[in-house]
Amino acid sequence: MKNPWYRNAGIWLLMGILFTVVLTGTTAVASDDGLTWGDGTPANDPVVTTPEPTAEPTASPTAEPMAEPTASPTETPLSPASTGGSGKTISKVLAQLTYPPAAPRPVSDCVAKMSPYGHDYTFSGYTWYDSAGNALSSSSTFPTGTVRLAIFLTANSGCVFADSVAGYLNNEPVGVTVSADRTTATISKSYNVIIYGPQIIKDPITEYVNGGDLVSFSSTARYSEKQHWIMMSPDGYETLSIDEAREYFAPCKFSGENSQTLTIDCVPYHMDGWYAICVFEGIAGTTNRSGLARINIVDAPEIIESTPEPSAAPTPSPTPRPSPTPVPTATPTAAVAATPAPVPTATLAPALWQSDENAHWHSVDGARQDEAAHDLTWTETVPATENREGQEQGVCSVCGFTAVRSTPVIEGKTSMAAIGIFGVFAVGIAGMVVAQSVRDHRKAKRHHHRR
């Protein structure tokens, strides 16, 4: 009797293992240098992480890309060491940018440089242009609207750029123009400038003063173009401009209402418990308010109510008739002092949130109240691919703070999990073959004994 095909269990098991090994040799594997193929070539472009600004950005409206300006670069060129040409055509160029442009941030904060992975070209410099094509000085600040970044590259000796060279800025594809002699190339990308609202640096603090004296409050903020002061009532439900406060608290004198320091002279007693607040105004209509600074008048007079005198006892009548029993006079009730108005908390003015990258709070008399961590809702803004990271934006549902984070690169379609599946499949087939061989052997043995 011939051996059936499935009795060659050892041969089939060896073929399954060999199949797994061959598949592993052509699959992307993880190494200390990143994701590579079996022959050692990179599986994807190197990922360069761009630091995010800590301020709270507000996206400006989308603008159309600008035409290539004819102005020559005005920035001082950088001079990294050349690694020498290899006499080949350059098909891909890489560059990095430290921060995206934001107003009113200095232009010098957003630095462009060559990626460390370039070997056949050098970094010649970079220039920022406004929407009119004018070069921006490194000492100026970014304007609102659209700006464009141009990064200038030079091929090393013996090398030239391909006519359709691919360009990447922080791992994102960008446009590249090549000169006629193919020895220079320019990476170009347009940006919608992020808007930074005013950020409070110093809040005013509560002041204690005698009636008729002078008191002052001070507050500062960055990214602010101007400021003005307002007054808020003790219950938090009424606000007055300084012009309205001059009339309400006359003959009180106010000065510095449009500066960082507000001065109040001849403080009246009925200003006790009121609050001073500084409102900062930034570019593109952004605003932010300082914390509350209370005015406490230490010598404010107390209202004392007099207690009525008890009435005299009635005199008995001289007639022989018994005089009526006099009705006793009710004991006078002491006057109840009025309950002072509650000090307004942040719930009376919900717009006065202060925040940083970790939490938000209300600032009252220079102290933090209602502090809590951000409740961020994340939305994908840039999808991740196999060649670059994605991006998500989070918005706090309480204070409106925004943050940005990167999402990981998508792994290749063929992975180690696929290798494991094929390996298990091969071992499973081998096991089935061995089990079937054992059953056939026992069956043949029983048949032999019957004969």
C-alpha positions in Angstrom: 0.0 0.0 0.0 1.4 3.4 -1.1 1.9 6.1 1.5 -0.7 8.9 1.0 0.6 12.5 0.6 -0.3 13.5 4.0 2.0 11.0 5.7 5.1 13.1 4.8 4.5 15.3 7.9 8.1 16.2 8.3 8.4 17.5 4.8 5.3 19.7 5.0 6.3 21.1 8.4 9.7 22.1 6.9 8.0 23.7 4.0 5.8 25.8 6.3 8.8 27.0 8.3 10.7 27.9 5.1 7.7 29.8 3.8 7.6 31.9 7.0 11.3 32.7 6.9 11.1 33.8 3.2 8.1 36.1 4.0 10.0 37.6 7.0 12.9 38.6 4.7 10.6 40.9 2.6 8.6 42.4 5.5 9.1 45.7 7.3 10.7 45.2 10.7 11.5 47.5 13.6 15.1 48.4 14.3 17.0 50.9 16.4 17.2 53.3 13.5 13.5 53.2 12.7 11.2 51.1 10.4 13.3 49.3 7.7 12.7 46.7 5.1 14.5 43.3 5.2 17.3 44.6 2.9 18.0 47.5 5.3 16.4 50.3 3.2 14.2 52.8 5.1 10.5 51.9 5.1 9.4 55.5 5.3 10.7 59.1 5.4 12.3 60.2 8.6 9.9 61.9 11.0 10.8 65.3 12.3 8.8 66.6 15.2 8.0 70.3 15.2 7.6 72.0 18.7 4.2 73.6 19.2 3.7 77.1 20.6 2.5 77.3 24.2 0.2 80.2 23.6 -3.5 79.9 22.8 -3.8 80.1 18.9 -6.9 81.2 17.0 -6.8 80.2 13.3 -7.2 83.1 10.9 -9.4 82.9 7.7 -7.9 80.9 4.8 -6.2 83.0 2.2 -5.1 82.2 -1.4 -1.5 81.2 -2.0 0.8 84.0 -3.3 2.8 84.2 -6.4 6.6 83.6 -6.3 8.2 87.0 -5.5 11.2 88.2 -7.5 13.0 89.6 -4.5 16.3 88.0 -3.6 16.8 86.5 -0.1 17.5 89.2 2.5 18.2 86.9 5.5 21.8 86.2 6.5 22.6 82.8 4.9 23.5 79.9 7.2 26.7 77.9 6.4 26.5 74.3 7.4 29.4 72.1 6.5 29.1 70.5 3.0 29.5 66.7 2.9 30.7 66.7 -0.7 28.8 65.7 -3.9 28.4 62.2 -5.1 27.8 63.1 -8.8 24.1 62.2 -8.8 20.7 63.7 -9.4 19.0 64.9 -6.3 15.4 63.6 -6.3 14.3 64.7 -2.8 15.0 67.6 -0.4 14.1 67.9 3.3 13.9 70.9 5.6 12.6 71.8 9.0 10.7 74.8 10.7 10.9 75.4 14.4 7.4 77.1 14.8 4.6 78.0 12.5 4.1 81.8 12.1 1.9 83.6 14.6 1.0 87.2 15.2 2.3 89.3 16.9 5.2 86.8 17.4 8.7 88.0 16.2 9.8 86.7 12.8 13.1 85.6 14.3 11.2 82.9 16.4 10.3 80.9 13.3 13.6 79.5 12.1 14.0 77.3 9.0 17.0 74.9 8.6 18.1 71.9 6.5 17.1 68.4 7.6 20.0 66.3 8.9 19.2 63.7 6.3 20.4 65.8 3.3 23.8 64.8 1.9 24.1 66.2 -1.6 23.0 69.8 -1.1 23.6 72.7 1.3 21.3 75.1 3.1 21.8 78.7 1.7 19.3 80.6 3.8 15.6 81.4 4.0 13.2 84.4 3.8 9.6 85.2 5.0 7.4 87.2 2.7 4.1 89.0 3.4 1.0 88.8 1.2 2.3 91.5 -1.1 5.6 89.7 -1.7 7.7 92.0 0.5 10.5 90.3 2.5 10.0 90.5 6.3 12.8 91.6 8.5 13.9 89.2 11.3 13.4 92.0 13.8 9.8 92.6 12.8 6.7 90.7 13.9 4.4 88.6 11.8 1.4 90.4 10.2 -2.1 89.0 10.1 -3.3 87.2 7.0 -1.0 85.0 4.8 2.8 84.8 4.7 5.1 82.7 2.6 8.4 80.9 3.5 11.1 80.4 0.9 14.1 78.1 1.8 17.1 78.3 -0.6 19.2 75.1 -1.3 22.4 74.7 -3.4 23.5 71.4 -4.9 27.0 70.2 -3.9 29.8 70.0 -6.5 29.0 67.4 -9.1 25.3 67.1 -8.2 22.1 68.6 -9.7 18.5 68.8 -8.7 15.9 66.7 -10.6 13.4 68.7 -12.6 10.6 67.2 -10.6 12.4 67.1 -7.2 10.1 66.2 -4.3 10.2 68.6 -1.3 9.2 68.0 2.3 9.0 70.5 5.2 8.6 68.9 8.6 7.6 65.7 6.7 4.8 67.5 4.8 5.0 67.7 0.9 5.7 71.2 -0.3 6.4 72.9 -3.6 10.0 73.1 -5.0 11.2 75.2 -7.9 14.5 74.4 -9.6 16.8 76.8 -11.5 17.5 76.4 -15.2 21.0 75.0 -14.6 19.5 72.7 -11.8 22.2 73.8 -9.3 19.8 75.6 -6.9 16.3 74.9 -5.6 13.7 76.8 -3.5 11.3 75.2 -1.1 8.2 77.3 -0.8 5.1 77.1 1.5 2.3 79.6 2.4 0.9 79.9 5.9 -2.2 81.4 7.4 -0.8 83.3 10.4 -2.0 82.1 13.8 -3.5 84.9 16.0 -2.4 85.1 19.6 -4.8 86.9 22.0 -3.5 88.9 25.0 -2.0 86.8 27.8 -2.1 88.2 31.3 1.3 88.5 33.0 0.3 90.4 36.2 -3.2 90.8 37.8 -4.1 93.8 40.0 -4.5 93.0 43.7 -6.9 94.1 46.4 -6.2 97.4 48.1 -7.1 98.8 51.5 -7.6 102.5 51.8 -9.1 105.2 54.0 -12.1 107.2 52.7 -10.9 110.2 50.8 -7.4 108.8 50.1 -5.7 107.7 46.9 -5.5 104.1 45.6 -3.9 102.6 42.4 -4.1 99.3 40.5 -1.7 97.8 38.0 -1.9 95.0 35.4 0.2 93.9 32.5 -0.2 91.5 29.5 1.8 90.4 26.5 0.4 90.4 22.9 -1.7 93.4 23.8 -2.0 96.5 21.7 -4.0 98.6 24.1 -6.0 98.4 27.4 -8.7 100.1 29.4 -10.1 99.8 32.9 -13.7 99.2 34.1 -15.4 99.1 37.5 -17.7 96.2 38.7 -20.2 96.4 41.5 -19.9 94.2 44.7 -22.6 91.8 43.6 -20.9 91.4 40.2 -24.0 92.3 38.1 -23.1 95.9 37.1 -20.1 97.2 35.3 -19.2 100.9 34.6 -16.8 102.5 32.2 -14.4 105.0 33.8 -16.4 107.8 32.4 -19.6 106.4 34.0 -17.7 105.8 37.2 -16.7 109.5 37.3 -20.3 110.5 37.3 -21.4 107.7 39.7 -18.7 108.4 42.3 -18.4 112.2 41.9 -16.3 114.1 43.0 -13.9 111.1 42.9 -11.0 111.6 40.4 -9.8 108.8 38.0 -6.6 108.8 35.9 -4.8 106.3 33.7 -7.9 104.5 32.5 -6.2 103.6 29.2 -2.8 102.6 30.6 -1.5 99.7 32.7 -2.0 101.7 36.0 -5.4 103.1 37.2 -5.3 105.8 39.9 -8.4 106.8 42.0 -8.1 109.9 44.2 -10.6 111.0 46.9 -12.1 107.5 47.2 -15.7 107.9 48.5 -17.1 105.6 51.1 -19.8 104.1 48.9 -17.0 102.7 46.6 -16.3 100.1 49.4 -16.5 96.6 47.9 -16.3 97.6 44.2 -13.8 95.9 41.9 -11.3 97.3 39.4 -10.7 95.2 36.2 -8.3 95.8 33.3 -9.4 94.8 29.8 -6.6 94.1 27.3 -7.2 94.3 23.5 -5.0 92.4 21.0 -4.8 92.1 17.2 -7.8 91.0 15.1 -10.3 92.0 17.9 -9.0 89.5 20.5 -9.5 90.5 24.2 -8.7 89.3 27.7 -9.6 90.5 31.2 -7.4 90.7 34.3 -8.5 89.3 37.6 -10.7 91.2 40.1 -9.1 93.8 42.5 -11.4 94.8 45.4 -11.4 98.2 47.0 -11.7 97.9 50.8 -12.3 101.1 52.8 -11.0 100.4 56.3 -12.6 103.4 58.0 -16.0 103.3 56.5 -18.6 104.4 59.1 -21.0 101.8 60.6 -24.7 102.5 60.6 -25.9 102.3 64.2 -29.7 102.2 64.8 -31.1 103.6 68.1 -33.1 101.5 70.5 -36.5 103.0 71.5 -37.1 103.8 75.2 -39.7 101.7 77.1 -43.0 103.6 77.9 -43.8 104.7 81.5 -46.0 102.5 83.7 -49.7 103.8 83.8 -50.9 105.7 86.9 -53.9 104.2 88.8 -57.2 106.1 88.7 -58.2 107.9 92.0 -61.8 106.7 91.7 -62.9 103.8 93.9 -63.5 101.7 90.9 -60.7 99.3 90.1 -58.8 100.7 87.2 -58.4 98.5 84.2 -55.3 96.4 84.0 -52.8 98.2 81.8 -51.6 96.4 78.8 -47.8 95.8 79.0 -45.7 97.6 76.4 -44.0 95.2 74.0 -40.3 94.8 74.5 -38.6 96.6 71.6 -36.8 94.4 69.1 -33.2 95.2 68.4 -32.5 96.3 64.8 -31.1 93.5 62.6 -28.0 94.6 60.7 -28.3 94.2 57.0 -26.5 91.1 55.6 -23.5 92.3 53.6 -23.5 91.7 49.9 -21.7 88.5 49.0 -18.3 88.8 47.4 -18.7 88.0 43.7 -17.0 84.8 42.6 -16.0 83.7 39.1 -19.5 82.3 38.6 -20.8 85.9 38.4 -18.4 86.7 35.6 -17.9 83.5 33.7 -15.8 85.1 30.9 -12.9 85.9 33.3 -11.0 82.5 32.9 -7.3 82.5 33.0 -5.4 79.4 31.7 -2.1 77.8 30.9 -1.3 74.6 29.0 -2.4 72.4 32.0 -5.4 74.1 33.7 -7.8 77.0 33.9 -8.9 79.2 36.9 -10.4 82.5 38.0 -8.1 85.1 39.4 -9.5 87.0 42.4 -7.3 89.4 44.4 -4.3 87.8 42.8 -5.2 84.3 44.0 -6.5 81.4 41.9 -10.0 80.1 42.4 -12.0 77.3 40.7 -8.8 75.8 39.3 -9.2 72.6 37.3 -7.5 70.7 34.5 -8.6 71.3 31.0 -11.5 69.2 29.5 -10.2 68.9 26.0 -12.2 67.6 23.0 -9.8 66.4 20.3 -10.5 66.8 16.6 -8.3 65.5 13.8 -7.0 68.4 11.6 -4.3 66.6 9.6 -4.6 62.9 9.0 -1.6 60.7 9.5 -0.1 58.7 6.6 2.6 56.0 6.2 5.1 58.8 5.6 4.3 61.5 8.1 2.6 62.2 11.4 -0.9 63.6 11.7 -2.2 66.4 13.9 -5.1 66.8 16.3 -6.5 70.0 17.9 -8.1 70.0 21.4 -10.5 72.6 22.7 -11.4 73.0 26.4 -15.1 72.9 26.8 -14.9 75.1 29.9 -12.5 78.0 29.1 -11.9 77.6 25.3 -8.2 76.9 25.6 -6.8 75.2 22.5 -3.9 72.7 22.2 -2.3 70.8 19.3 -0.8 67.3 19.4 0.8 64.9 16.9 -0.6 61.5 16.0 1.7 58.6 15.1 2.6 57.5 11.6 0.4 54.7 10.2 2.2 51.4 10.1 2.8 49.7 6.8 0.2 47.3 5.5 2.5 44.3 6.0 3.5 44.0 9.6 4.9 41.5 12.1 1.3 40.6 13.0 0.9 39.3 9.4 4.1 37.2 9.7 2.8 35.7 12.9 -0.5 34.8 11.3 1.2 33.0 8.4 3.5 31.2 10.8 0.6 30.0 12.9 -1.2 28.9 9.7 1.8 26.9 8.6 2.2 25.2 12.0 -1.5 24.4 12.1 -1.3 22.6 8.7 1.7 20.7 9.9 -0.2 19.6 13.0 -3.2 18.5 11.0 -0.9 16.4 8.8 0.8 14.7 11.8 -2.6 13.9 13.4 -3.9 12.4 10.2 -0.7 10.3 9.8 -1.2 8.9 13.3 -4.8 8.0 12.6 -3.8 6.2 9.3 -1.0 4.3 11.0 -3.4 3.0 13.7 -6.0 2.1 11.0 -3.4 0.2 9.0 -2.2 -1.7 12.1 -5.7 -2.8 13.0 -6.2 -4.0 9.4 -2.9 -6.0 9.6 -4.1 -7.8 12.8 -7.4 -8.9 11.1 -5.4 -10.5 8.3 
